[in-house]
């Protein structure tokens, strides 16, 4: 059977720079930075006090068939972004019920926020009779995908959750791409979701990786990352399906690559990062010189940035494509990060611009790339590589192309 071409026709986004595709696009163009004081948990005692939170989010507007309080925040994000993606694609959930589909959501923490709150209540003695059963019911990570299936009432959809940490969003995109191009699924809702958690913030803080004011990827004075929350869910379908219904097409999924080197618990491996980009390009049938933009993992930590840029130059040579770091605007939203990167890449292809790397002052000589500092630029983009790198050497790269009718 000939592999089907796969296109992206719907985008759902929750982020610190805007919710929904219109506001998210505007935030990317304007170079907004969503950093602010932490309100999701008590950060008293931490030396660093900033993160990227999602604002203006009302769960009941999106969760309609389950009491919203029964779902953890990350699951609420997943449901909301999935509904947004379906609507953005010009579809009703009923339109997806006739054929087999896939719902795959990547995450780092699942519902660790709910667990944090249960542990806090126990530690403070505010629940002496035992754990709150509603709170316990929020914990199961599989609900990030299952709740989407239940809320949108998709009886023929297969739900799954991937826990490959900060690359999980790209892993999910690859899963949906395989299912649609093989004909196993008629459509796929894929991406990532994570809520801000004390546990993850404390972990990065203990490692000395949290910035004092802003995330500054590739900058000579960068201090580290800022943790974040959000969700990015993409609706994928075959090109034939999209054409048949006259859908707007954001981008074509051209290919992806995965690897896991297990090189180190936290430090990325240059050769492995280079290899995952080569795998993605080979799957896409794209030559390095055909790539116009790299959406980097770009955490703003000293080790990650240098390693990733060296890998980019290993693949693309001494004059690599422009390489931007969206975490300067969005923060590090863990399992949602590369899904938001894929959404931003598709929007850049559609609207002909490159989102900037904001908060930039001077480029580190060890990161010699054009990171498009501080201001978006107009650009005629045809191919974008979107990277997601995770602890333990779980790496994923997705290649997106501008769709042009022939």
C-alpha positions in Angstrom: 0.0 0.0 0.0 1.3 3.4 -0.9 2.0 5.6 2.1 -0.5 8.5 2.4 0.5 12.1 2.7 -0.3 13.6 6.1 -1.3 17.2 6.7 -2.0 19.3 9.8 -5.4 21.0 9.6 -6.2 21.9 13.2 -4.2 23.5 16.0 -5.2 23.8 19.7 -2.9 25.7 22.1 -2.7 26.8 25.7 0.4 28.7 26.6 1.8 31.5 28.7 1.7 33.9 25.7 -1.9 33.1 24.6 -4.6 30.5 24.3 -6.0 29.5 20.9 -4.3 29.6 17.6 -5.1 33.3 16.9 -3.7 34.6 20.1 -0.8 32.2 20.0 0.2 33.3 16.5 0.0 37.0 17.6 2.2 36.2 20.6 4.8 34.5 18.4 4.9 37.5 16.0 5.1 40.0 18.8 7.8 38.1 20.6 5.9 38.0 23.9 7.5 36.5 27.0 5.1 34.8 29.3 7.3 34.8 32.4 5.8 36.0 35.7 5.5 35.3 39.4 4.5 31.8 40.4 0.9 31.6 41.6 0.1 27.9 41.1 1.9 26.8 44.3 3.6 28.5 47.3 7.2 29.2 46.2 8.2 30.6 49.5 11.8 29.5 50.3 12.9 29.1 46.7 15.6 31.5 45.6 14.0 31.7 42.1 10.4 32.8 41.9 9.3 32.9 38.2 7.6 30.5 35.8 5.4 30.6 32.8 1.7 29.9 33.7 -1.4 29.6 31.6 -3.9 32.4 32.3 -7.6 33.0 31.5 -8.4 29.3 31.4 -11.9 28.2 32.4 -12.1 24.4 32.5 -15.9 24.3 32.4 -15.8 26.0 29.0 -14.1 22.9 27.5 -14.9 19.9 29.8 -18.6 19.3 29.2 -19.3 15.6 29.8 -17.3 15.1 33.0 -17.3 17.3 36.1 -14.2 19.5 35.5 -13.1 19.1 39.1 -12.6 15.4 38.6 -9.9 16.0 36.0 -6.4 17.3 36.9 -5.1 20.5 35.3 -3.0 18.8 32.7 -5.9 16.6 31.6 -8.1 19.7 31.4 -5.5 21.3 29.2 -5.4 18.2 27.0 -9.2 18.2 26.5 -9.3 22.0 25.9 -6.6 21.9 23.3 -8.1 18.9 21.5 -11.5 20.7 21.3 -9.7 23.8 20.0 -7.9 21.7 17.3 -11.1 20.0 16.1 -12.9 23.4 15.9 -9.9 25.0 14.2 -9.9 22.3 11.6 -13.5 23.2 10.7 -14.9 20.0 12.1 -17.4 18.9 14.8 -16.4 16.0 17.0 -19.3 14.1 15.4 -17.3 14.3 12.1 -14.6 12.1 13.6 -16.8 9.3 14.9 -17.2 7.5 11.6 -13.6 6.3 11.1 -10.8 4.9 13.2 -8.7 7.5 14.9 -5.9 8.0 17.3 -5.5 10.2 20.4 -1.9 10.3 21.6 -0.7 12.8 24.3 2.8 13.2 25.5 3.7 14.3 29.0 6.5 14.6 31.5 4.6 14.9 34.8 1.1 13.6 34.0 -0.9 14.8 37.0 2.0 15.3 39.4 0.3 18.6 40.3 -2.6 16.7 41.8 -0.1 14.4 43.6 1.7 17.5 45.0 -1.5 18.8 46.4 -2.4 15.5 48.0 1.0 15.2 49.6 0.9 18.8 50.8 -2.5 18.2 52.4 -1.2 15.0 54.2 2.0 16.8 55.3 0.0 19.7 56.7 -2.5 17.4 58.4 -5.5 19.0 56.7 -6.8 15.6 55.7 -6.3 13.5 58.8 -9.0 11.0 57.7 -7.2 10.0 54.6 -6.7 11.1 51.0 -9.3 13.0 49.1 -10.9 10.4 46.7 -11.6 13.1 44.1 -8.0 14.1 44.2 -6.8 10.5 44.0 -9.1 10.0 41.0 -7.2 12.8 39.1 -3.8 11.0 39.3 -4.0 8.4 36.5 -1.8 9.8 33.6 -3.8 7.8 31.0 -6.7 10.2 31.5 -4.8 12.9 29.5 -5.8 10.9 26.4 -8.8 9.0 27.6 -10.6 12.1 28.7 -10.3 13.5 25.2 -11.9 10.4 23.8 -14.7 10.5 26.4 -15.3 14.3 26.1 -15.4 14.3 22.3 -17.2 11.0 22.3 -14.9 9.2 19.9 -15.8 5.5 20.2 -13.3 4.4 17.5 -10.3 6.3 18.7 -7.4 4.6 20.4 -6.0 6.6 23.3 -2.5 6.5 24.6 -0.1 8.6 26.7 3.6 8.7 26.1 5.9 9.6 29.0 9.2 10.4 27.1 9.6 13.6 29.1 10.5 16.8 27.3 10.5 15.1 23.8 7.1 13.5 24.4 5.1 16.0 22.2 7.2 15.1 19.2 6.9 11.4 20.0 3.1 11.8 19.9 3.2 13.7 16.6 5.3 10.8 15.1 2.8 8.3 16.4 -0.1 10.0 14.7 1.9 10.5 11.5 2.6 6.8 11.3 -1.1 5.9 12.0 -2.5 8.2 9.3 0.1 7.6 6.6 -0.3 3.9 7.0 -4.1 4.0 6.8 -4.4 2.6 10.3 -6.2 5.8 11.3 -8.3 8.3 9.4 -7.3 11.1 11.7 -5.1 11.7 14.8 -5.2 14.2 17.6 -1.7 14.3 18.9 0.6 16.6 21.0 1.5 17.1 24.6 0.2 18.6 27.9 1.7 19.4 31.3 0.7 21.6 34.2 3.1 23.5 36.4 4.2 21.4 39.4 6.1 22.2 42.5 8.0 18.8 42.2 9.5 19.6 38.7 10.2 23.2 39.6 12.0 22.1 42.8 14.0 19.5 40.8 15.3 21.9 38.3 15.9 24.5 41.0 18.0 21.9 43.0 20.0 21.2 39.8 20.8 24.9 39.6 19.1 25.2 36.2 16.4 27.8 36.9 17.0 31.3 35.6 16.7 34.3 37.9 14.7 36.5 35.6 14.3 35.3 32.0 15.2 32.3 29.8 17.9 33.4 27.4 18.8 30.6 25.0 22.1 30.9 23.2 22.9 34.0 25.1 26.4 34.5 26.6 24.9 35.3 30.0 22.2 32.6 30.0 21.4 31.1 33.5 19.0 28.4 32.7 15.3 27.7 32.0 12.0 28.7 33.5 9.5 25.9 34.0 6.1 26.3 32.3 2.8 24.7 31.6 0.5 24.4 28.6 -0.7 22.1 25.8 -0.4 21.8 22.1 -2.7 19.4 20.2 -2.6 19.0 16.4 -5.3 17.4 14.2 -3.6 15.3 11.5 -5.4 13.8 8.5 -4.6 12.5 5.1 -4.1 15.0 2.3 -6.9 13.3 0.4 -9.3 13.8 3.3 -8.3 17.4 3.7 -8.7 18.1 0.0 -12.1 16.3 -0.2 -13.6 18.6 2.5 -11.8 21.8 1.3 -9.8 22.1 4.6 -7.3 24.8 5.3 -3.9 23.1 5.5 -1.3 24.6 7.9 1.6 22.3 6.9 2.5 18.8 5.7 4.1 16.4 8.0 7.1 15.1 6.0 8.8 12.8 8.5 10.3 12.3 11.9 13.1 10.6 13.8 13.5 9.1 17.2 16.4 7.7 19.2 17.4 7.0 22.8 21.1 7.0 23.6 20.8 6.6 27.4 24.1 8.5 27.5 23.5 10.4 30.7 20.6 11.0 33.0 20.4 14.7 32.1 23.2 15.8 29.7 22.4 15.5 25.9 24.8 13.7 23.6 25.9 15.7 20.5 26.2 12.8 18.1 22.9 11.4 19.2 21.1 14.8 18.7 22.7 15.1 15.3 21.6 11.5 14.4 18.0 12.1 15.3 17.9 15.1 12.9 19.4 13.0 10.2 16.9 10.2 10.8 14.1 12.7 10.5 15.5 14.2 7.3 15.9 10.8 5.8 12.4 9.8 6.7 11.1 13.0 5.1 13.3 12.7 2.0 14.7 16.2 2.7 18.3 17.2 2.2 20.0 19.4 4.9 20.4 22.3 2.5 16.6 22.3 1.9 15.8 23.2 5.5 15.0 26.9 6.2 14.6 26.9 9.9 15.4 24.8 13.0 13.0 25.1 16.0 15.5 24.1 18.6 14.9 22.5 22.0 16.8 25.5 23.3 16.4 25.3 27.0 18.8 28.2 27.9 21.0 25.9 30.0 24.7 26.1 29.4 25.1 22.4 28.4 22.0 21.9 26.3 22.5 25.0 24.1 26.1 24.3 23.2 25.5 20.6 22.6 22.4 21.2 20.4 24.1 23.9 18.3 27.1 21.7 17.8 24.8 19.0 16.6 22.9 21.4 14.3 26.2 22.5 12.7 27.3 18.8 12.4 24.1 18.2 10.3 23.8 21.4 8.4 27.4 22.6 8.1 29.1 25.9 9.0 26.2 27.9 7.7 23.2 26.3 9.3 19.6 27.6 8.9 18.3 30.1 11.3 17.8 28.4 14.7 15.3 29.7 17.2 14.4 28.8 20.8 10.7 29.3 21.6 11.3 28.5 25.3 12.5 32.1 25.6 8.8 33.1 25.1 6.9 30.0 26.3 9.2 28.7 29.1 9.8 25.0 29.3 6.4 23.3 29.3 7.9 19.8 29.5 5.9 17.2 27.5 4.0 20.0 25.8 7.2 21.8 24.6 7.9 20.1 21.3 4.2 19.9 20.5 4.0 23.7 20.9 7.1 23.9 18.8 5.4 21.8 16.1 2.4 24.1 16.2 4.6 27.2 16.0 6.6 25.7 13.1 3.3 25.1 11.1 2.2 28.6 11.8 5.5 30.0 10.7 5.2 28.0 7.4 1.7 29.2 6.9 2.2 32.9 7.6 5.7 33.3 6.3 7.6 34.5 9.4 10.2 33.3 11.9 9.4 33.6 15.6 12.2 35.3 17.5 14.5 34.1 20.4 13.6 36.8 22.9 15.4 38.2 25.9 18.6 38.0 23.9 21.5 40.4 24.6 24.7 38.8 23.1 25.2 35.5 21.4 27.5 33.0 23.1 30.5 32.4 20.8 30.0 28.7 21.4 26.5 28.9 19.9 27.3 30.4 16.5 23.8 30.6 14.9 21.4 33.2 13.8 18.8 32.9 16.5 16.6 35.7 15.2 17.1 37.8 18.3 14.2 39.6 19.9 12.1 40.4 16.8 10.2 38.2 14.4 11.2 38.4 10.7 9.3 37.8 7.6 10.6 34.7 5.7 9.7 32.5 2.8 9.8 29.1 4.6 9.4 25.8 3.0 10.9 23.2 5.5 11.2 23.4 9.2 12.9 20.9 11.6 11.4 20.9 15.1 13.6 19.3 17.9 12.6 17.8 21.2 15.3 16.5 23.5 14.7 14.8 26.9 16.5 13.5 29.9 18.0 10.0 29.4 18.7 10.8 25.8 15.2 10.5 24.5 15.3 12.6 21.3 12.7 13.3 18.7 12.8 15.5 15.6 9.8 16.3 13.3 10.1 17.7 9.8 7.2 20.0 8.5 6.8 21.4 5.1 4.8 24.2 3.5 1.9 22.7 1.6 1.4 23.9 -1.9 -1.3 22.5 -4.2 0.0 21.1 -7.4 
